[in-house]
Amino acid sequence: MLRWVFRRVSFTVFFKTRNKAILRGPFVSGKILIIDRDIENTKSLIDCFETEHFTVKLVDDNQQAMNHILSYQPEIILLDIEFPDTSGLDIFRAILLDKQTESIPTIILTAKAEPIDRIVGLELGAEDYIAKPFDTREVILRTKGVLRRRRKRDQPSDQRIKLHGIEIDIGKREVNLANSTISLTNPEFELLVYLVKFPGRVFSRNDLMYRLWGYRPAYQSRSIDSHLSRLKKKLGRLGQCIQTVRGVGYRFQPDVG
């Protein structure tokens, strides 16, 4: 009996330690602005972010959201798009149209989980779209992944990739195809670079999510599918080079476009 109790306690400690290790990972912190009218349910998320050494500000008034963004200058925004008198997407559009805020990455965090809502948010340029109710650890990990990617992007680079008619300037974050510049969102750009760097190699969705957000989820996420679907459309005929490998994931096959 004592042996059974000891094993059970040991398992519990191990489980808690594993969760803590998942949250720690590479150290990332920064300034976060959360725009959400659900103050009560957002408190636990804020507490967890602060435990991870983030500085967090909560705004529950959508009418004043832009003023707070301009004065606080966050490194990343978590935005709920459900407000009684306006759509949070209007706030997002205002962020993208203002020269002082257009480069701030935004994660949409909302109970609106219909596919069309997700598609609209991602097509507008959201870095990620997380449906409520959410796992707090997942939100933190995705936020850290976006910040790591953004900081890496801001580091100077003169690397260029030329393959099968496409030219990618990593430093300028520009993609040229047939002498025309293609406008890509940050996730689309990162996915294209990663796939093109390893032509013919197959990556699972979780592998690609690790590239984007720095972790592999415990469940099967379809957000990668949405990003790649839009990327293929933007690439036109070359989009055929991004192939779905049934039951496995995706690859860039340069000899089929």
N, C-alpha and C positions, 0 to 999 in steps of 0.2 A: 504493500500500500504506500509506504513512504517512497519507494522507488518510483512509483507511478506519479505521485505528486511532484517529485523533483523533476521528472522529465517534462511534465506539463508546464511548470514554472519556467524551465529552461527554454522551452519552445516559445512561450510568450515573450520572454526577453529577447530572443533571437528575432522574432517577428517585428517587435518594436524597433530594434536596432536596424533591421533592414529598411523599414520605412524611413527612419531618420537618415540613413545613408542615401536613400533615393533622393531625398530632398536636398541634401548637402551638395553632392556632385562638385563640379568646378565652381569656385566662389563667384557669384554675380550679385550685384546690388545696384540701386539707382533710385530715381524719383518716379513714382507712379501716380497718375491721376485717374481715379475711378469716378465715372459719371453714371450714377445709378440712384433711383429714388427709393429703392428697397434698402433702407439704412440698416434695419435690424439684421437681415440675413447677410449683409455685406460685412458686418463687424468681424465675424470669424475669419473671413478672408483677409481683412486688413491686419488682424492680429498675427496671422501666419506670415504675411509678407514682412511685417515688422520684426518677427522672430528671425526671418532670413536677412535682416539688416537693410531692408528697403525703407525708403521714406515715402509715406502714402498720404495722399489727400483725397477726401471724398467730397463730391459735389452732387447734391440731389436736386438742384434747380437747373433744368435744361436751358432756361432763358439766359442764365448767367454763365453757361458752360464755357463759351468762347473767351469771356473775360478772365475766367480762372485759368484757362489754358495759356493765355498770353502772359499773365502775371506769374504763374507758377513755373512755366516752361518745363514740363515733365519730359522724361526720356521715353516714356511709353504711356499710352492711354488705354484703359479698359472701359468700354462704352456699352451701356445697355441701350437698346434701340426702342424700348417700350416706355413711352411717356404719354400721359393723358391728353395733352394739348398739342403735341407735335410728334413727328417721328424722329427717333434718334439718328436715322440715316441723314436727316437734314443737318444735324450737328456734324456728322461725319463729312458731308459734302462741304460744309463751311470750313472744316479743318483742312481739307484738301485744296480749297480755293485760296486760302490765306498763305502768303509767302512765308510768314513767320512760323507757321505750324504745319505746312504741307509735308515736311519730312519726318514728322513725329509718327512712329509706327502705332497703329491702333488695332486692338483685339476687340472684337464684338463679343459681348458676354450677355446672353439674353435667353428668355424662355421661348422666344419665337424660333422653333426648331424645324419648321417646314423646309423642305428642300429648296423651294423658291426663295425663301428668306436668306438661306445660306448662300445661294448662288448670287443673289443681288449684292449681299455684303462683300463677298469675295471679289466679285467683278468690279465693285467700286474701288477696291484696293486694300481691303482689310488684310492684315497679316495673318489673322486666324479668326475662326468663328466657333465659339464654345457655347453649347446649349446648357441652360439650367434645367434641372439641378445638376451641379457639377461636382467633381472631386477636387477639393481644394489643392491637393498635391499636384494634380494635373495642370491646373491653372498656373500655379507657381512655376512648374517646369516649362510649360509652354512660353510663359513670359520671359523666363531666363533664356530660353532658346532664341527668342526674337531679339533680345538685347545683345546676346553674344554675336549673332549673325550681323546685326546692325553695326556693332563696334568693329567687327572684322571688315565689314564693307567700307568703313570710313578710313581704314588703313590704306596708305598709298600703294598702288600696284600698277605695273605696266604690262601685266600678262595679257596676252591675246590668244584666242583659240580660233583656228580656221579649219573647218571641216565640212566637206560636201556642200559648198556654196554658202555656208553660214559663217559669219565672223563675229566673235564675241570679245568685246573689250572689257575685261573684268574691272580695271581701274575706273573707267568711266561708266561702267554698268550699262553698256550699250550693246544692242544686238542688231546686226545689219544682215539683210537677206536681199539679194538682187539689187544692191545699191540703195535699199530703203531701210530706214530705221524702224524697228518694231518696238512698240511700247509694251513693256511687261511689268507686272507687279513684282514686288520683291520675292515672294515665294516662287513665282513662275521662273524668274531669272535664276534663282538658286537651283531649282530642279533641273533646268536646262543645262546649266554649267556642269552639274554633277553627272548627269547622264552622258553628256557629250564627252566628258573627260575619260569615260570608260565605255567606248563603243562596243556593243555586243554583250556586255555584262548585264545580267538580270539582277534587279534589286527588288526586294519585297517592299510592300507599303510601309512596314515598320522600319526598314532600313532608311527609306526616304524621309520618314517622319523624324528619325534620329538626325538626319542631315539638316532638316528645317528647324526642329525644336529642341534637339539635344536629348531626346529620350525615346524609348520604345514603349508604346502604350500596352497595357495588359489586355486590351480588347482590340478588335479590328475596326480601324477608323477609315472612313471613306473621304475624308477631306483631301487627301492626296489625289484621289480620282477627280475631284472638282477642279483642282489646280491644273492637273495635266490635261484635262478635257479642254479647258480654255486655252492653254498653251498650244495644243495641237491645232486649234482653230486659227490662232494668230500666226502660226508658222505656215499656214496654207498647205501647199503640196508637200513641203518638207515635214509637216506634221505626221505623215505616214511613217516616218523613221522612228517615231516613238510608238513602240509596239506593246500591246498587252500580252503578257505570257500567262495564259489561263492557270489559275490556281497558285501562281507564284508572285507575279508583280509586273514590272516594266523594264524595258531596255531601249537603248537608242541604237538602231540598226541603220547605218548610213548608206547602205547600198540599195535601199528600196524606195527612197524618196524621188 
